[in-house]
């Protein structure tokens, strides 16, 4: 071997060795813009396919929405601000504070590798959907690449008995459904849809079976109803209002690795009464 080429040879071998030794590859999906929300509606302009991580040759697969319901003795009017959360339910503020580090878009140290587990640990579960006619629909398909660049809107009606909905840029509306399972447990949401053909997914509507039967402790005991709901000590008059807090994030895939964007806070909304 020509000795003059030894340095180049060893440099090349060293580079190959380094590249094969498990150096971390950084996969990135850009964050979702902030929500424009009121007390009855939240809307977000979803990233386009030109945003980092969302293009056809990159990682994005779909968006996911996390939620948790909170029982309260307070009837709040207007948009829920940070200073209002503790008055509605102390755990609502605690959860918001916990996720605040994840949602901080100015931070350069946010780690979203275990995002779903981070939300499950706070008993936040994944939203489901059905059509306005009550037919099942896969929310991952609704919020896949066809949703990019569109405005996602979640509406909570002020009229009792109406159902909260999700739509994309004024297109088809879908009815919001609570989760059935999460983190390996049965959420066992009640009441079921006993007035409708589908009984397996309750709606986001306030009901005595919801606000009077909510777990208080972590972890949620087996067989507990409404594991997606956090109650509070009963007062006089008793707590009878329910609010939901929501976050959205993007999910991607690179070979065997699932990747996530930073989550974005959608808002806090009062559930309409069921009857």
PyMOL commands that set and color helices and strands:
alter all, ss='L'
color gray80, all
select helices_A, chain A and resi 3-19+82-88+90-103+115-121+139-142+145-147+208-211
alter helices_A, ss='H'
color red, helices_A
select strands_A, chain A and resi 36-37+41-45+60-72+125-126+128-131+136-137+151-155+165-168+173-177+181-182+185-186+205-206+229-230+241-254+257-260+264-270+272-273
alter strands_A, ss='S'
color yellow, strands_A
deselect
rebuild
show_as cartoon
